Amino acid sequence: MTAEMSSRTTEPLAAGRPAGEVLAWSRSLVLPALRKAVDQLPPSVRVVAEYHHGWRDEYGNPVLENGGKAIRPALALLAAEAVGGTASAAVPAAVAVELIHNFSLLHDDVMDRDTTRRHRATAWTVFGVNAAILAGDALQALAVDVLAASGHPRALEAIRTLGDATVELLEGQALDLDFETRSEVAVSEVERMARAKTGALLGASTALGALYGDGTDEQIEAMRSYGTELGLAFQHVDDLLGIWGDLAVTGKAAHSDLVNRKKSLPVVYALSAGVPASGELGELYSGSQEMDAETLARAAALVAAAGGRAWSQAQADELHTRALVHLGEASPSARAAVELGTLAQLVTHRDH
């Protein structure tokens, strides 16, 4: 970490808001524009999108919002401020990345057959597979429209940046699905998958924020690298929560990744560790019968015994450090640097 970055992340901590306040501030700026964008969709897909975002129930009645953490929009807004721009100028970028994120969630839930998200039934279980897929498609198209209509002189570049990240995300999902059909997957392969599936969109979030903040090309690339490293850290923690997360906190069933025999980062590390626990875990993963609660608990214990849990957390911590180095390379403004550091800490030490 550079001396400049170190001084910015240790001395002026009092100048930065806590993570919860940063996320609330971000939502207050982004949510009205996000709702306005979704409201442009035809009713057939809008009803599914509004349900998925947590704005309405399955009957179309307004409900208390439960739209997730919205970390990507917050990163976009702070990236704009970090390079000397304003958060308000980056709202189109923040809305676009949130739309792409939710497009991917709608499709992922279908492909993974997940039945719960954010403490409620997933959209496909309520409206059907076809409706969920179409709603996801609509959100992807809407994200491009938001950037195109932003009026920013580099809007075309922004669209290409978001498009490239979306293609990477899709490649990551394709690899993830491919792993389900293979008996052996290398740690390097699953890391490459996670960097594409999660790192690419977080990297695009910070790059787009810096672009809409009128940062230099060097600042935009530094912010992209910060987001990409943070994205891989995010996936490590997400995979840990997919095994050991608390249903009451995460909104997803306990051991959800193990139920699907998902080859997540800690699982693949554990399978390839070459210790006795690796072999027993491999036998469980090679079976075809549904694992009961006792077997799932045993599988989780084996992942930990083979070192998967400790390795993933250590990797998340290392990626967190590397992300902050890249943040320093962008010569960020002091307050934005502190708050981006706060979000990085949240990403790598969250419980949901």
ZAMARGU-4260 file (C-alpha; in steps of 0.2 Angstrom, whole numbers, plus 5000, padded with zeros to 4 digits):
<rodrens>
0) 5000/5000/5000 | 5007/5017/4996 | 5011/5029/5009 | 4999/5042/5002 | 4985/5029/5003
5) 4990/5023/5021 | 4989/5041/5027 | 4972/5043/5019 | 4965/5027/5027 | 4971/5029/5044
10) 4971/5048/5049 | 4955/5055/5043 | 4943/5041/5048 | 4932/5052/5057 | 4928/5062/5041
15) 4920/5046/5033 | 4902/5040/5037 | 4899/5022/5043 | 4895/5009/5030 | 4876/5009/5034
20) 4875/5028/5032 | 4885/5027/5015 | 4873/5014/5008 | 4858/5023/5014 | 4864/5039/5006
25) 4867/5030/4990 | 4850/5022/4990 | 4842/5039/4993 | 4850/5046/4977 | 4848/5030/4966
30) 4831/5023/4971 | 4821/5037/4963 | 4830/5036/4947 | 4829/5017/4947 | 4811/5017/4950
35) 4808/5029/4936 | 4818/5018/4924 | 4809/5002/4929 | 4792/5012/4928 | 4796/5014/4909
40) 4794/4995/4906 | 4778/4987/4900 | 4767/4980/4913 | 4770/4962/4908 | 4788/4963/4914
45) 4787/4978/4926 | 4777/4968/4938 | 4790/4955/4940 | 4804/4968/4941 | 4795/4977/4955
50) 4792/4961/4964 | 4810/4956/4962 | 4817/4973/4968 | 4806/4971/4984 | 4794/4986/4980
55) 4778/4976/4978 | 4771/4959/4983 | 4765/4946/4971 | 4748/4954/4970 | 4756/4971/4965
60) 4753/4979/4982 | 4767/4991/4988 | 4778/4984/5002 | 4792/4990/5013 | 4807/4990/5002
65) 4819/4975/5004 | 4830/4978/4989 | 4847/4972/4995 | 4862/4981/5000 | 4865/4990/4984
70) 4884/4990/4986 | 4887/4992/4967 | 4878/5009/4965 | 4886/5015/4981 | 4903/5011/4974
75) 4899/5020/4957 | 4894/5036/4967 | 4909/5036/4978 | 4921/5033/4963 | 4914/5048/4955
80) 4918/5058/4971 | 4935/5050/4972 | 4941/5057/4956 | 4934/5075/4959 | 4916/5073/4952
85) 4899/5073/4960 | 4888/5059/4965 | 4873/5066/4957 | 4882/5066/4940 | 4885/5047/4942
90) 4867/5042/4946 | 4865/5035/4928 | 4880/5024/4930 | 4874/5018/4947 | 4857/5014/4941
95) 4864/5005/4926 | 4875/4993/4936 | 4861/4990/4948 | 4849/4985/4933 | 4863/4973/4926
100) 4865/4966/4944 | 4847/4962/4946 | 4846/4955/4928 | 4859/4943/4933 | 4850/4938/4949
105) 4834/4935/4940 | 4842/4923/4928 | 4854/4915/4941 | 4839/4911/4952 | 4831/4902/4938
110) 4847/4892/4933 | 4852/4888/4951 | 4833/4884/4955 | 4835/4895/4971 | 4818/4897/4979
115) 4822/4911/4991 | 4831/4928/4990 | 4831/4943/5002 | 4819/4933/5014 | 4805/4930/5001
120) 4801/4918/4987 | 4811/4921/4971 | 4803/4929/4956 | 4802/4913/4945 | 4794/4903/4959
125) 4780/4916/4960 | 4778/4922/4941 | 4785/4907/4932 | 4802/4904/4924 | 4797/4912/4907
130) 4792/4928/4916 | 4807/4929/4926 | 4819/4927/4911 | 4809/4940/4901 | 4810/4952/4916
135) 4829/4950/4917 | 4831/4953/4899 | 4821/4969/4900 | 4832/4975/4914 | 4847/4972/4904
140) 4840/4982/4889 | 4835/4996/4901 | 4852/4998/4908 | 4859/5002/4891 | 4845/5014/4888
145) 4849/5023/4905 | 4867/5026/4900 | 4862/5031/4882 | 4849/5044/4888 | 4861/5051/4901
150) 4868/5065/4890 | 4886/5062/4896 | 4899/5065/4882 | 4907/5048/4885 | 4890/5039/4886
155) 4895/5027/4871 | 4911/5022/4880 | 4901/5019/4896 | 4889/5008/4886 | 4904/4998/4880
160) 4911/4997/4897 | 4895/4990/4904 | 4893/4978/4889 | 4910/4971/4891 | 4907/4968/4910
165) 4890/4960/4906 | 4898/4948/4893 | 4911/4943/4906 | 4898/4940/4919 | 4889/4929/4907
170) 4905/4919/4904 | 4908/4917/4922 | 4890/4910/4924 | 4893/4899/4910 | 4909/4892/4918
175) 4900/4890/4934 | 4886/4880/4926 | 4900/4869/4917 | 4908/4865/4934 | 4892/4857/4940
180) 4895/4843/4926 | 4913/4840/4929 | 4921/4829/4943 | 4936/4840/4944 | 4939/4858/4944
185) 4955/4867/4948 | 4956/4882/4960 | 4963/4893/4946 | 4948/4889/4936 | 4935/4894/4949
190) 4945/4909/4953 | 4944/4914/4935 | 4926/4911/4935 | 4923/4922/4950 | 4933/4936/4944
195) 4922/4936/4928 | 4905/4933/4937 | 4907/4945/4951 | 4923/4955/4949 | 4919/4962/4931
200) 4903/4970/4937 | 4910/4978/4952 | 4925/4984/4942 | 4913/4991/4929 | 4904/5000/4944
205) 4919/5009/4950 | 4925/5013/4932 | 4909/5020/4926 | 4908/5030/4942 | 4925/5037/4939
210) 4920/5040/4920 | 4904/5050/4925 | 4915/5059/4938 | 4926/5065/4923 | 4941/5056/4930
215) 4957/5054/4919 | 4959/5038/4910 | 4972/5033/4923 | 4960/5036/4937 | 4946/5026/4928
220) 4958/5011/4926 | 4964/5012/4944 | 4946/5013/4950 | 4942/4998/4939 | 4956/4988/4947
225) 4950/4993/4964 | 4932/4986/4960 | 4938/4971/4952 | 4949/4965/4966 | 4935/4969/4978
230) 4923/4959/4967 | 4933/4943/4969 | 4934/4946/4988 | 4915/4949/4988 | 4913/4932/4979
235) 4924/4923/4992 | 4914/4930/5006 | 4898/4926/4997 | 4903/4908/4995 | 4907/4907/5013
240) 4890/4913/5017 | 4883/4900/5005 | 4889/4887/5017 | 4889/4895/5034 | 4877/4910/5032
245) 4863/4912/5044 | 4846/4910/5036 | 4839/4924/5047 | 4852/4936/5041 | 4856/4931/5023
250) 4838/4926/5017 | 4844/4911/5009 | 4843/4893/5016 | 4857/4886/5026 | 4870/4876/5017
255) 4862/4882/5000 | 4877/4880/4990 | 4880/4862/4997 | 4862/4857/4993 | 4866/4860/4974
260) 4884/4853/4976 | 4890/4870/4970 | 4909/4870/4966 | 4912/4887/4975 | 4929/4894/4980
265) 4930/4886/4997 | 4923/4869/4991 | 4935/4868/4976 | 4950/4872/4987 | 4945/4859/5000
270) 4942/4846/4986 | 4960/4849/4980 | 4969/4850/4996 | 4974/4832/4996 | 4970/4829/5015
275) 4958/4815/5021 | 4944/4827/5023 | 4946/4831/5004 | 4942/4813/4999 | 4927/4811/5010
280) 4920/4828/5004 | 4923/4821/4986 | 4913/4806/4989 | 4898/4817/4995 | 4900/4828/4980
285) 4900/4814/4968 | 4884/4806/4974 | 4867/4810/4966 | 4856/4808/4981 | 4849/4823/4990
290) 4859/4827/5006 | 4849/4828/5022 | 4853/4840/5035 | 4865/4829/5044 | 4875/4826/5028
295) 4875/4844/5024 | 4882/4848/5041 | 4895/4835/5038 | 4900/4842/5021 | 4902/4859/5029
300) 4913/4853/5042 | 4923/4844/5029 | 4926/4860/5019 | 4932/4868/5035 | 4943/4853/5040
305) 4951/4853/5023 | 4956/4872/5024 | 4943/4879/5012 | 4935/4891/5025 | 4951/4898/5031
310) 4958/4899/5014 | 4943/4909/5007 | 4943/4921/5021 | 4962/4924/5019 | 4960/4927/5001
315) 4946/4939/5004 | 4958/4949/5016 | 4972/4949/5003 | 4961/4955/4989 | 4955/4968/5001
320) 4972/4975/5003 | 4976/4974/4985 | 4960/4984/4981 | 4965/4998/4993 | 4982/4999/4984
325) 4973/5002/4967 | 4962/5015/4976 | 4977/5024/4981 | 4983/5024/4963 | 4968/5034/4958
330) 4974/5048/4970 | 4956/5049/4978 | 4949/5063/4988 | 4951/5060/5006 | 4933/5058/5011
335) 4929/5046/4996 | 4944/5036/5000 | 4939/5033/5018 | 4922/5028/5013 | 4927/5017/4999
340) 4939/5009/5011 | 4924/5007/5023 | 4914/4998/5010 | 4929/4987/5006 | 4929/4982/5024
345) 4911/4979/5024 | 4912/4968/5008 | 4926/4957/5016 | 4918/4955/5033 | 4899/4955/5030
350) 4887/4942/5037 | 4874/4944/5023
</rodrens>
